[in-house]
């Protein structure tokens, strides 16, 4: 099974981006201790004041799915949900490269 | 200076995606020996038969800029250019996370 590589754009209600980013940074902290997660970067882009982007690499799709089932992650998702109006995810089929 | 984190969508002429991906995988091989590059993943997405995506992390913007000036990279860019019709890049302002 190949690695799970994805970047997701999560759009907050106007003015809630930084609060959402803080919650996602908490998720990133959880992922630091989660062996199946190899990369989990939270960031913003200049031309979008309402969105937070998450770049993630997991050992495989199963490791990603299992991370979402963690109670600590579910708690963060519940807290973040009211801040979110929408989102989109770009799921990559990795062909190769450095850091894969 | 913060890390350079970006993902780029490079769109090929119809039917040229795999040829373009091979060229970008050569670039990824070059980046394996380039210390300033921490991640360089080449991949595709299911719903776009013409695009190749590159996910990249460099030590900083200077390391990224210097990589483009390498003769070996310039040679690859010249070879890839005829296959390319367009592209877009999402440059992230990283706030934190795992693997940063």
Backbone of each chain as ProteinMPNN parsed JSONL, in Angstrom:
{"seq_chain_A": "XXXXXXXXXXXXXXXXXXXXXXXXXXXXXXXXXXXXXXXXXXXXXXXXXXXXXXXXXXXXXXXXXXXXXXXXXXXXXXXXXXXXXXXXXXXXXXXXXXXX", "coords_chain_A": {"N_chain_A": [[0.874, -1.197, 0.0], [0.626, 2.225, -0.89], [2.086, 5.325, 0.248], [0.133, 7.708, 2.071], [-0.616, 10.708, 0.819], [-1.523, 14.008, 1.046], [-3.084, 17.236, 0.538], [-4.972, 19.56, 2.243], [-7.448, 22.034, 2.096], [-8.933, 24.016, 4.407], [-11.68, 25.884, 5.107], [-12.555, 28.63, 7.053], [-15.161, 30.279, 9.01], [-15.553, 33.806, 8.362], [-12.893, 35.614, 9.826], [-12.212, 33.651, 11.615], [-10.003, 32.194, 11.039], [-7.437, 32.124, 12.36], [-8.053, 31.07, 14.843], [-8.927, 28.57, 14.055], [-6.565, 27.63, 12.931], [-4.974, 27.364, 15.206], [-6.225, 25.245, 16.496], [-5.764, 23.231, 14.64], [-3.031, 23.115, 14.789], [-2.792, 21.987, 17.274], [-3.694, 19.474, 16.635], [-1.588, 18.749, 15.009], [0.419, 18.566, 16.923], [-0.455, 16.307, 18.302], [-0.031, 14.469, 16.284], [2.683, 14.344, 16.244], [3.379, 12.453, 18.061], [2.321, 10.278, 16.947], [2.987, 7.432, 15.328], [2.382, 6.565, 12.743], [2.078, 8.813, 11.249], [3.888, 10.846, 9.105], [4.318, 13.377, 8.249], [2.928, 16.518, 8.961], [1.808, 19.404, 8.301], [0.815, 22.624, 9.101], [-0.533, 25.486, 7.648], [-0.904, 28.758, 6.068], [-2.097, 30.652, 3.222], [-1.126, 33.438, 1.242], [-3.112, 34.802, -0.263], [-5.599, 34.184, 0.77], [-7.607, 34.845, 3.236], [-9.195, 33.324, 4.903], [-8.636, 30.634, 4.977], [-7.091, 27.582, 6.095], [-4.367, 25.525, 5.488], [-3.555, 22.092, 5.347], [-0.871, 19.98, 5.086], [-0.208, 16.677, 4.564], [1.408, 13.549, 5.295], [1.053, 10.147, 5.542], [1.914, 6.882, 6.71], [0.426, 4.979, 5.343], [-2.89, 4.593, 3.861], [-4.426, 3.359, 5.746], [-3.187, 3.975, 8.189], [-3.71, 6.675, 8.207], [-6.529, 6.709, 8.342], [-6.876, 5.427, 10.816], [-5.833, 7.33, 12.48], [-7.755, 9.267, 12.536], [-9.636, 8.123, 14.074], [-8.774, 8.224, 16.625], [-9.4, 9.131, 19.979], [-8.505, 11.55, 21.0], [-8.07, 12.981, 18.681], [-10.613, 13.056, 17.611], [-11.831, 14.671, 19.481], [-10.635, 17.113, 18.994], [-11.505, 17.534, 16.386], [-14.244, 17.89, 16.842], [-14.196, 20.28, 18.252], [-13.163, 21.967, 16.333], [-15.04, 21.95, 14.295], [-17.317, 23.83, 14.459], [-16.129, 26.139, 13.544], [-15.742, 25.92, 10.91], [-16.54, 26.337, 7.467], [-16.243, 25.083, 5.087], [-14.38, 22.995, 2.765], [-11.64, 21.513, 0.89], [-9.959, 18.706, -0.532], [-6.847, 17.628, -1.806], [-5.864, 14.723, -2.969], [-3.017, 12.927, -3.359], [-1.543, 10.74, -5.766], [1.243, 9.289, -5.094], [4.201, 9.16, -7.017], [6.871, 9.05, -6.665], [10.02, 10.261, -5.281], [11.836, 12.565, -3.109], [11.93, 12.086, 0.334], [9.796, 10.487, 0.546]], "CA_chain_A": [[0.0, 0.0, 0.0], [1.517, 3.384, -0.992], [1.92, 6.33, 1.294], [-1.029, 8.611, 1.963], [-0.1, 12.077, 0.68], [-2.667, 14.854, 0.703], [-3.123, 18.572, 1.122], [-6.361, 19.945, 2.419], [-7.762, 23.435, 2.373], [-10.084, 24.068, 5.309], [-12.1, 27.292, 5.122], [-13.25, 28.989, 8.298], [-16.033, 31.456, 8.979], [-14.696, 34.998, 8.341], [-12.298, 36.039, 11.089], [-11.935, 32.497, 12.497], [-8.878, 31.4, 10.521], [-6.351, 31.909, 13.325], [-8.551, 30.142, 15.882], [-8.904, 27.24, 13.421], [-5.154, 27.23, 12.793], [-4.484, 26.922, 16.527], [-6.784, 23.91, 16.751], [-5.065, 22.286, 13.754], [-1.678, 22.955, 15.338], [-2.946, 21.0, 18.354], [-3.74, 18.168, 15.948], [-0.201, 18.483, 14.573], [1.153, 18.108, 18.109], [-0.851, 14.916, 18.526], [0.575, 13.641, 15.232], [4.122, 14.175, 16.539], [3.531, 11.209, 18.837], [1.614, 9.203, 16.222], [4.053, 6.87, 14.489], [1.952, 6.393, 11.345], [2.09, 10.12, 10.567], [5.277, 11.221, 8.8], [4.373, 14.832, 8.018], [1.615, 17.159, 9.196], [2.193, 20.815, 8.357], [-0.309, 23.561, 9.095], [-0.085, 26.773, 7.111], [-1.88, 29.614, 5.379], [-1.598, 31.199, 1.957], [-1.265, 34.9, 1.286], [-4.28, 35.422, -0.903], [-6.857, 33.604, 1.272], [-7.623, 35.197, 4.671], [-10.084, 32.474, 5.7], [-8.348, 29.195, 4.897], [-5.893, 26.964, 6.668], [-3.996, 24.373, 4.68], [-2.825, 21.027, 6.044], [-0.132, 19.071, 4.201], [-0.009, 15.489, 5.413], [1.89, 12.271, 4.773], [0.918, 9.045, 6.487], [2.578, 5.641, 6.261], [-0.513, 4.473, 4.335], [-4.262, 5.072, 4.062], [-4.924, 2.791, 7.015], [-2.643, 4.779, 9.297], [-4.454, 7.944, 8.197], [-7.887, 6.428, 8.824], [-6.805, 5.11, 12.25], [-5.548, 8.559, 13.243], [-9.009, 10.009, 12.689], [-10.463, 7.429, 15.08], [-8.23, 8.481, 17.97], [-10.301, 9.97, 20.772], [-7.926, 12.897, 21.112], [-8.273, 13.656, 17.382], [-12.061, 13.3, 17.509], [-12.143, 15.81, 20.363], [-10.174, 18.299, 18.262], [-12.415, 17.706, 15.24], [-15.506, 18.462, 17.378], [-13.939, 21.681, 18.605], [-12.913, 22.762, 15.132], [-16.166, 21.917, 13.356], [-18.14, 25.057, 14.406], [-15.384, 27.245, 12.91], [-15.481, 25.554, 9.515], [-17.643, 26.443, 6.503], [-16.058, 24.17, 3.963], [-12.995, 22.579, 2.552], [-11.409, 20.592, -0.23], [-8.717, 17.966, -0.326], [-6.166, 17.12, -2.997], [-5.228, 13.468, -2.583], [-1.985, 12.667, -4.364], [-1.026, 9.39, -5.999], [2.673, 9.539, -5.16], [4.97, 8.363, -7.986], [8.248, 8.904, -6.17], [10.637, 11.516, -4.888], [12.631, 12.657, -1.877], [11.112, 12.222, 1.538], [8.61, 9.637, 0.454]], "C_chain_A": [[0.904, 1.238, 0.0], [1.21, 4.405, 0.105], [0.693, 7.176, 0.988], [-0.477, 10.035, 1.963], [-1.253, 12.97, 0.257], [-2.448, 16.27, 1.214], [-4.566, 19.015, 1.107], [-6.471, 21.415, 2.734], [-9.026, 23.454, 3.227], [-10.456, 25.532, 5.486], [-12.939, 27.576, 6.358], [-14.298, 30.064, 8.03], [-15.123, 32.688, 8.981], [-14.179, 35.361, 9.733], [-11.916, 34.901, 12.01], [-10.698, 31.706, 12.067], [-7.841, 31.099, 11.598], [-6.787, 30.966, 14.44], [-8.533, 28.714, 15.327], [-7.472, 26.737, 13.299], [-4.609, 26.709, 14.118], [-4.965, 25.509, 16.842], [-6.053, 22.869, 15.892], [-3.614, 22.087, 14.19], [-1.69, 22.002, 16.529], [-2.972, 19.587, 17.741], [-2.331, 17.775, 15.498], [0.629, 17.979, 15.748], [0.825, 16.651, 18.429], [-0.144, 13.998, 17.529], [2.076, 13.442, 15.474], [4.371, 12.87, 17.285], [2.903, 10.018, 18.108], [2.536, 8.666, 15.132], [3.67, 6.784, 13.018], [1.934, 7.685, 10.55], [3.535, 10.561, 10.352], [5.423, 12.72, 8.599], [2.98, 15.402, 8.242], [1.904, 18.632, 9.397], [0.939, 21.678, 8.215], [0.199, 24.902, 8.572], [-1.222, 27.548, 6.479], [-1.283, 30.02, 4.04], [-1.957, 32.683, 1.91], [-2.613, 35.4, 0.795], [-5.615, 34.855, -0.414], [-6.93, 33.785, 2.789], [-8.443, 34.235, 5.531], [-9.678, 31.001, 5.737], [-7.051, 28.794, 5.572], [-5.613, 25.716, 5.82], [-3.244, 23.349, 5.554], [-2.181, 20.132, 4.985], [0.218, 17.838, 5.029], [0.512, 14.287, 4.631], [1.747, 11.239, 5.881], [1.546, 7.791, 5.87], [1.748, 4.984, 5.158], [-1.922, 4.94, 4.68], [-4.834, 4.551, 5.378], [-4.455, 3.595, 8.216], [-3.384, 6.11, 9.381], [-5.833, 7.743, 8.807], [-7.88, 6.188, 10.344], [-6.561, 6.372, 13.071], [-6.832, 9.343, 13.516], [-9.892, 9.397, 13.773], [-9.945, 7.657, 16.502], [-9.157, 9.443, 18.731], [-9.808, 11.411, 20.835], [-8.138, 13.69, 19.816], [-9.762, 13.983, 17.207], [-12.457, 14.537, 18.33], [-11.764, 17.115, 19.665], [-11.102, 18.586, 17.079], [-13.717, 18.35, 15.713], [-15.338, 19.944, 17.688], [-13.779, 22.553, 17.362], [-14.141, 22.923, 14.254], [-16.967, 23.218, 13.31], [-17.446, 26.213, 13.69], [-15.326, 27.098, 11.389], [-16.715, 25.723, 8.632], [-17.458, 25.492, 5.329], [-14.615, 23.762, 3.81], [-12.869, 21.741, 1.3], [-10.086, 19.908, 0.019], [-8.157, 17.501, -1.66], [-5.393, 15.882, -2.539], [-4.269, 13.064, -3.69], [-1.749, 11.171, -4.526], [0.488, 9.543, -6.147], [3.384, 8.602, -6.147], [6.388, 8.129, -7.489], [8.775, 10.239, -5.713], [11.401, 11.417, -3.594], [11.703, 12.881, -0.684], [9.883, 11.353, 1.527], [8.843, 8.344, 1.216]], "O_chain_A": [[1.845, 1.31, 0.79], [0.187, 4.325, 0.786], [0.279, 7.339, -0.16], [0.057, 10.508, 2.966], [-1.891, 12.724, -0.766], [-1.728, 16.488, 2.188], [-5.281, 18.871, 0.116], [-5.704, 21.968, 3.521], [-10.071, 22.958, 2.806], [-9.647, 26.33, 5.959], [-13.895, 26.863, 6.664], [-14.319, 30.678, 6.963], [-14.029, 32.633, 9.542], [-14.944, 35.406, 10.696], [-11.353, 35.139, 13.079], [-10.382, 30.673, 12.656], [-7.41, 29.955, 11.741], [-5.994, 30.16, 14.926], [-8.172, 27.769, 16.029], [-7.197, 25.561, 13.535], [-3.868, 25.726, 14.146], [-4.222, 24.688, 17.378], [-5.761, 21.766, 16.355], [-3.038, 21.019, 13.983], [-0.714, 21.291, 16.768], [-2.362, 18.652, 18.257], [-1.937, 16.613, 15.597], [1.447, 17.073, 15.592], [1.706, 15.865, 18.779], [0.285, 12.897, 17.876], [2.668, 12.487, 14.97], [5.433, 12.261, 17.159], [2.949, 8.888, 18.596], [2.826, 9.348, 14.149], [4.526, 6.912, 12.142], [1.793, 7.668, 9.328], [4.313, 10.641, 11.302], [6.511, 13.273, 8.758], [1.984, 14.847, 7.778], [2.207, 19.071, 10.507], [0.12, 21.473, 7.319], [1.241, 25.39, 9.007], [-2.348, 27.063, 6.37], [-0.112, 29.763, 3.762], [-2.965, 33.113, 2.471], [-3.189, 36.32, 1.377], [-6.64, 35.012, -1.078], [-6.382, 32.978, 3.54], [-8.396, 34.317, 6.758], [-10.297, 30.204, 6.442], [-6.074, 29.541, 5.616], [-6.524, 24.958, 5.488], [-2.412, 23.714, 6.385], [-2.859, 19.6, 4.106], [0.864, 17.946, 6.071], [0.127, 14.04, 3.488], [2.241, 11.419, 6.994], [1.679, 7.68, 4.651], [2.29, 4.496, 4.166], [-2.12, 5.614, 5.691], [-5.627, 5.226, 6.035], [-5.222, 3.862, 9.141], [-3.656, 6.614, 10.47], [-6.256, 8.504, 9.677], [-8.752, 6.673, 11.064], [-7.017, 6.48, 14.209], [-6.987, 9.984, 14.556], [-10.776, 10.056, 14.319], [-10.622, 7.313, 17.472], [-9.629, 10.437, 18.179], [-10.587, 12.359, 20.736], [-8.356, 14.901, 19.844], [-10.118, 15.054, 16.715], [-13.302, 15.333, 17.919], [-12.496, 18.102, 19.741], [-11.44, 19.738, 16.809], [-14.236, 19.254, 15.058], [-16.225, 20.753, 17.419], [-14.196, 23.71, 17.336], [-14.272, 23.921, 13.545], [-17.28, 23.684, 12.214], [-18.104, 27.166, 13.273], [-14.919, 28.015, 10.676], [-17.81, 25.302, 9.005], [-18.426, 25.139, 4.655], [-13.75, 24.127, 4.606], [-13.867, 21.312, 0.721], [-9.205, 20.447, 0.689], [-8.894, 17.04, -2.532], [-4.4, 15.984, -1.817], [-4.681, 12.88, -4.836], [-1.754, 10.424, -3.548], [0.965, 9.893, -7.226], [3.184, 7.388, -6.106], [7.028, 7.139, -7.844], [8.062, 11.242, -5.75], [11.592, 10.331, -3.047], [10.824, 13.743, -0.701], [9.022, 11.468, 2.401], [7.96, 7.487, 1.262]]}, "seq_chain_B": "XXXXXXXXXXXXXXXXXXXXXXXXXXXXXXXXXXXXXXXXXXXXXXXXXXXXXXXXXXXXXXXXXXXXXXXXXXXXXXXXXXXXXXXXXXXXXXXXXXXX", "coords_chain_B": {"N_chain_B": [[14.575, 32.965, 8.568], [11.737, 31.333, 7.227], [10.8, 27.925, 6.464], [10.56, 26.811, 3.051], [7.644, 25.944, 1.677], [5.678, 24.325, -0.61], [3.154, 23.481, -3.038], [2.872, 22.428, -6.309], [1.009, 22.464, -9.279], [1.454, 21.092, -12.336], [0.607, 21.314, -15.627], [0.327, 19.229, -18.401], [0.601, 18.93, -22.031], [-2.125, 17.244, -23.658], [-1.938, 13.763, -23.053], [0.735, 13.769, -22.435], [1.375, 13.562, -19.817], [2.639, 11.42, -18.369], [5.171, 11.354, -19.471], [6.061, 13.839, -18.669], [5.956, 13.459, -15.912], [8.011, 11.599, -15.564], [10.247, 13.144, -16.15], [10.089, 14.989, -14.061], [10.509, 13.267, -11.967], [13.151, 12.71, -12.376], [14.171, 15.168, -11.644], [13.52, 15.035, -8.954], [15.272, 13.037, -8.175], [17.687, 14.403, -8.439], [17.311, 16.208, -6.384], [17.575, 14.601, -4.22], [20.234, 14.546, -3.62], [20.642, 17.088, -2.972], [21.218, 19.204, -0.456], [19.719, 21.314, 0.609], [17.123, 20.747, 0.027], [14.324, 19.287, 1.447], [12.112, 17.79, 1.018], [10.595, 16.371, -1.775], [8.185, 15.52, -3.668], [6.694, 13.738, -6.24], [3.678, 13.424, -7.94], [0.365, 12.295, -9.01], [-3.12, 13.136, -9.536], [-6.345, 11.657, -9.158], [-8.511, 12.711, -10.648], [-7.518, 14.213, -12.739], [-6.168, 13.927, -15.718], [-4.036, 15.121, -16.98], [-2.252, 16.463, -15.361], [0.657, 16.908, -13.278], [1.691, 16.784, -9.973], [3.779, 18.52, -7.723], [5.108, 18.308, -4.574], [6.828, 20.21, -2.346], [9.48, 20.848, -0.009], [11.777, 23.123, 1.132], [14.803, 24.122, 2.783], [14.828, 26.893, 3.078], [13.677, 29.874, 1.347], [15.798, 30.771, -0.123], [17.392, 28.504, -0.523], [15.673, 27.114, -2.152], [15.546, 28.798, -4.409], [18.229, 28.712, -5.206], [18.411, 26.092, -5.977], [17.091, 26.032, -8.369], [18.848, 27.258, -10.002], [20.824, 25.494, -10.502], [22.815, 23.798, -12.866], [22.158, 21.237, -13.725], [19.496, 21.11, -13.007], [18.42, 23.146, -14.531], [18.77, 22.036, -17.043], [16.953, 19.958, -16.998], [14.591, 21.407, -16.704], [14.516, 22.691, -19.193], [14.099, 20.503, -20.844], [11.643, 19.654, -19.984], [9.93, 21.768, -20.518], [8.699, 21.928, -23.211], [6.641, 20.125, -22.924], [4.771, 21.219, -21.358], [1.771, 22.982, -20.647], [0.756, 24.685, -18.81], [0.403, 25.878, -15.395], [0.093, 25.948, -11.774], [0.859, 27.326, -8.572], [0.796, 26.651, -5.109], [1.787, 28.398, -2.529], [2.816, 27.922, 0.666], [2.451, 29.479, 3.87], [4.086, 28.357, 6.372], [2.901, 27.435, 9.579], [3.439, 25.676, 11.541], [4.001, 22.323, 12.822], [4.379, 18.733, 12.248], [7.364, 17.43, 10.991], [8.353, 19.695, 10.001]], "CA_chain_B": [[13.774, 32.733, 7.353], [11.003, 30.078, 7.44], [10.963, 26.922, 5.413], [9.816, 27.021, 1.806], [6.717, 24.812, 1.533], [4.787, 24.653, -1.73], [2.772, 22.399, -3.941], [2.664, 22.962, -7.644], [0.324, 21.642, -10.275], [2.021, 21.375, -13.653], [-0.289, 20.676, -16.592], [1.009, 18.887, -19.658], [-0.221, 18.75, -23.228], [-2.831, 15.963, -23.518], [-1.176, 12.549, -23.35], [2.159, 13.92, -22.086], [1.549, 13.597, -18.342], [3.598, 10.428, -17.858], [6.518, 11.78, -19.895], [6.408, 14.951, -17.776], [6.211, 12.898, -14.575], [9.35, 10.98, -15.569], [11.237, 14.228, -16.086], [10.054, 15.541, -12.701], [11.132, 12.267, -11.084], [14.603, 12.949, -12.51], [14.457, 16.334, -10.784], [13.456, 14.531, -7.568], [16.542, 12.326, -7.916], [18.712, 15.431, -8.207], [17.066, 16.824, -5.081], [18.017, 13.675, -3.154], [21.622, 14.891, -3.276], [20.704, 18.537, -2.722], [21.009, 19.268, 1.001], [18.71, 22.314, 0.965], [15.78, 20.219, -0.251], [13.965, 18.316, 2.498], [11.025, 16.941, 0.518], [10.273, 16.672, -3.192], [7.365, 14.357, -4.028], [6.014, 13.853, -7.539], [2.484, 12.575, -7.939], [-0.777, 12.671, -9.845], [-4.407, 13.053, -8.836], [-7.229, 10.794, -9.948], [-9.484, 13.348, -11.552], [-6.862, 15.129, -13.685], [-5.283, 13.059, -16.503], [-2.95, 15.859, -17.64], [-1.39, 17.236, -14.45], [1.581, 16.294, -12.324], [1.808, 17.649, -8.791], [5.046, 18.43, -6.993], [5.055, 18.805, -3.2], [8.236, 20.454, -2.033], [9.905, 21.605, 1.175], [13.194, 23.481, 1.125], [15.277, 24.695, 4.057], [14.29, 28.257, 3.034], [13.425, 30.344, -0.029], [17.105, 30.876, -0.82], [17.789, 27.145, -0.948], [14.812, 26.775, -3.289], [15.991, 29.608, -5.549], [19.55, 28.215, -5.641], [18.241, 24.779, -6.643], [16.641, 26.278, -9.744], [19.997, 27.756, -10.77], [21.754, 24.383, -10.787], [22.846, 23.477, -14.298], [21.441, 19.959, -13.923], [18.055, 21.391, -12.901], [18.078, 23.94, -15.729], [18.705, 21.106, -18.192], [15.666, 19.238, -16.852], [13.528, 22.384, -16.986], [14.481, 22.885, -20.663], [13.527, 19.289, -21.449], [10.227, 19.54, -19.606], [9.133, 22.916, -20.964], [7.827, 21.677, -24.366], [5.514, 19.246, -22.567], [3.934, 21.923, -20.367], [0.881, 24.057, -21.117], [0.465, 25.665, -17.757], [0.614, 25.381, -14.029], [-0.191, 26.884, -10.688], [1.575, 26.929, -7.366], [0.241, 27.081, -3.822], [2.922, 28.618, -1.634], [2.285, 27.896, 2.035], [3.149, 30.129, 4.984], [3.978, 27.327, 7.406], [2.703, 27.904, 10.959], [4.029, 24.68, 12.449], [3.564, 20.965, 12.555], [5.333, 17.612, 12.266], [8.144, 17.309, 9.763], [8.733, 21.026, 9.493]], "C_chain_B": [[13.064, 31.38, 7.49], [11.192, 29.133, 6.258], [10.102, 27.29, 4.204], [8.965, 25.765, 1.597], [5.741, 25.155, 0.416], [4.317, 23.375, -2.416], [2.353, 23.019, -5.257], [1.968, 21.948, -8.534], [0.871, 22.029, -11.639], [1.199, 20.587, -14.686], [0.417, 20.464, -17.928], [0.053, 18.978, -20.842], [-0.924, 17.394, -23.074], [-1.948, 14.778, -23.9], [0.282, 12.615, -22.943], [2.413, 13.856, -20.578], [2.648, 12.644, -17.874], [5.029, 10.787, -18.267], [6.99, 12.918, -18.986], [6.735, 14.428, -16.377], [7.606, 12.277, -14.505], [10.44, 12.042, -15.451], [11.275, 14.815, -14.676], [10.628, 14.556, -11.683], [12.655, 12.339, -11.193], [15.005, 14.139, -11.629], [14.458, 15.898, -9.321], [14.747, 13.801, -7.216], [17.671, 13.316, -7.648], [18.561, 16.018, -6.809], [17.502, 15.9, -3.935], [19.435, 13.999, -2.704], [21.761, 16.365, -2.916], [20.284, 18.796, -1.28], [19.89, 20.228, 1.394], [17.273, 21.858, 0.729], [15.448, 19.127, 0.76], [12.868, 17.36, 2.027], [10.742, 17.352, -0.917], [9.52, 15.453, -3.721], [6.617, 14.655, -5.329], [4.805, 12.92, -7.514], [1.414, 13.08, -8.888], [-2.026, 12.646, -8.977], [-5.402, 12.358, -9.761], [-8.029, 11.546, -11.009], [-8.848, 14.311, -12.556], [-5.803, 14.364, -14.49], [-4.067, 13.792, -17.089], [-1.964, 16.517, -16.677], [-0.513, 16.357, -13.571], [1.722, 17.289, -11.176], [3.17, 17.426, -8.132], [4.842, 19.066, -5.618], [6.495, 18.994, -2.747], [8.426, 21.247, -0.735], [11.401, 21.845, 1.039], [13.538, 24.155, 2.444], [14.771, 26.128, 4.19], [14.149, 28.683, 1.57], [14.734, 30.429, -0.827], [17.567, 29.52, -1.344], [16.952, 26.726, -2.154], [15.299, 27.494, -4.552], [17.314, 29.068, -6.103], [19.41, 26.879, -6.38], [17.859, 24.965, -8.104], [17.802, 26.732, -10.63], [20.996, 26.648, -11.099], [21.674, 24.015, -12.274], [22.024, 22.221, -14.592], [19.929, 20.182, -13.881], [17.595, 22.195, -14.117], [17.911, 23.022, -16.948], [17.379, 20.355, -18.169], [14.505, 20.175, -17.184], [13.389, 22.58, -18.495], [13.811, 21.687, -21.332], [12.032, 19.189, -21.175], [9.345, 20.597, -20.246], [8.225, 22.607, -22.15], [6.6, 20.83, -24.034], [4.436, 19.997, -21.786], [3.051, 22.988, -21.02], [0.579, 25.072, -20.029], [0.714, 25.076, -16.384], [0.165, 26.403, -13.01], [0.521, 26.38, -9.449], [0.885, 27.488, -6.134], [1.417, 27.172, -2.862], [2.388, 28.771, -0.213], [3.116, 28.778, 2.962], [3.05, 29.149, 6.143], [3.86, 27.913, 8.808], [3.345, 26.935, 11.952], [3.564, 23.298, 12.048], [4.69, 19.964, 12.625], [6.044, 17.522, 10.926], [8.576, 18.64, 9.198], [10.156, 21.36, 9.927]], "O_chain_B": [[13.702, 30.384, 7.831], [11.685, 29.52, 5.198], [9.081, 27.969, 4.313], [9.488, 24.673, 1.373], [5.049, 26.171, 0.489], [4.984, 22.342, -2.38], [1.595, 23.988, -5.31], [2.286, 20.759, -8.54], [0.757, 23.185, -12.046], [1.11, 19.36, -14.623], [1.013, 21.378, -18.498], [-1.16, 19.089, -20.665], [-0.386, 16.491, -22.434], [-1.293, 14.79, -24.942], [1.005, 11.628, -23.085], [3.537, 14.07, -20.123], [3.495, 13.025, -17.066], [5.976, 10.559, -17.514], [8.152, 12.966, -18.584], [7.677, 14.896, -15.737], [8.3, 12.417, -13.498], [11.429, 11.859, -14.742], [12.349, 15.107, -14.151], [11.169, 14.966, -10.656], [13.366, 12.065, -10.226], [16.04, 14.115, -10.962], [15.298, 16.341, -8.539], [15.257, 13.926, -6.103], [18.5, 13.11, -6.762], [19.55, 16.293, -6.13], [17.765, 16.358, -2.823], [19.799, 13.759, -1.553], [22.852, 16.837, -2.595], [19.116, 18.621, -0.931], [19.191, 20.002, 2.381], [16.325, 22.503, 1.177], [16.196, 18.162, 0.911], [12.713, 16.264, 2.566], [10.659, 18.54, -1.229], [10.128, 14.478, -4.164], [5.989, 15.704, -5.474], [4.913, 11.762, -7.11], [1.54, 14.148, -9.487], [-1.995, 12.194, -7.833], [-5.311, 12.46, -10.985], [-8.198, 11.066, -12.129], [-9.543, 15.13, -13.158], [-4.682, 14.17, -14.02], [-3.167, 13.154, -17.634], [-0.952, 17.069, -17.11], [-0.876, 15.247, -13.182], [1.855, 18.493, -11.397], [3.642, 16.296, -8.004], [4.449, 20.229, -5.517], [7.287, 18.052, -2.762], [7.668, 22.162, -0.412], [12.186, 20.915, 0.856], [12.667, 24.689, 3.131], [14.339, 26.543, 5.266], [14.473, 27.915, 0.664], [14.764, 30.19, -2.034], [18.068, 29.408, -2.463], [17.451, 26.066, -3.065], [15.445, 26.888, -5.613], [17.495, 28.977, -7.318], [20.185, 26.574, -7.287], [18.242, 24.175, -8.967], [17.746, 26.606, -11.853], [21.914, 26.856, -11.893], [20.589, 23.935, -12.849], [21.293, 22.157, -15.58], [19.175, 19.54, -14.612], [16.518, 21.954, -14.662], [17.017, 23.221, -17.771], [16.761, 20.146, -19.212], [13.554, 19.783, -17.861], [12.275, 22.63, -19.017], [13.042, 21.85, -22.28], [11.259, 18.71, -22.005], [8.161, 20.365, -20.491], [7.056, 22.991, -22.111], [5.628, 20.823, -24.789], [3.336, 19.487, -21.576], [3.516, 23.787, -21.834], [0.187, 26.202, -20.32], [1.169, 23.942, -16.237], [-0.107, 27.56, -13.332], [0.757, 25.183, -9.287], [0.449, 28.638, -6.113], [1.971, 26.158, -2.438], [1.589, 29.667, 0.06], [4.342, 28.82, 2.853], [2.029, 29.113, 6.83], [4.636, 28.793, 9.18], [3.74, 27.32, 13.052], [2.836, 23.122, 11.072], [5.812, 20.292, 13.011], [5.415, 17.534, 9.868], [9.092, 18.727, 8.084], [10.664, 22.434, 9.603]]}, "name": "protein", "num_of_chains": 2, "seq": "XXXXXXXXXXXXXXXXXXXXXXXXXXXXXXXXXXXXXXXXXXXXXXXXXXXXXXXXXXXXXXXXXXXXXXXXXXXXXXXXXXXXXXXXXXXXXXXXXXXXXXXXXXXXXXXXXXXXXXXXXXXXXXXXXXXXXXXXXXXXXXXXXXXXXXXXXXXXXXXXXXXXXXXXXXXXXXXXXXXXXXXXXXXXXXXXXXXXXXXX"}
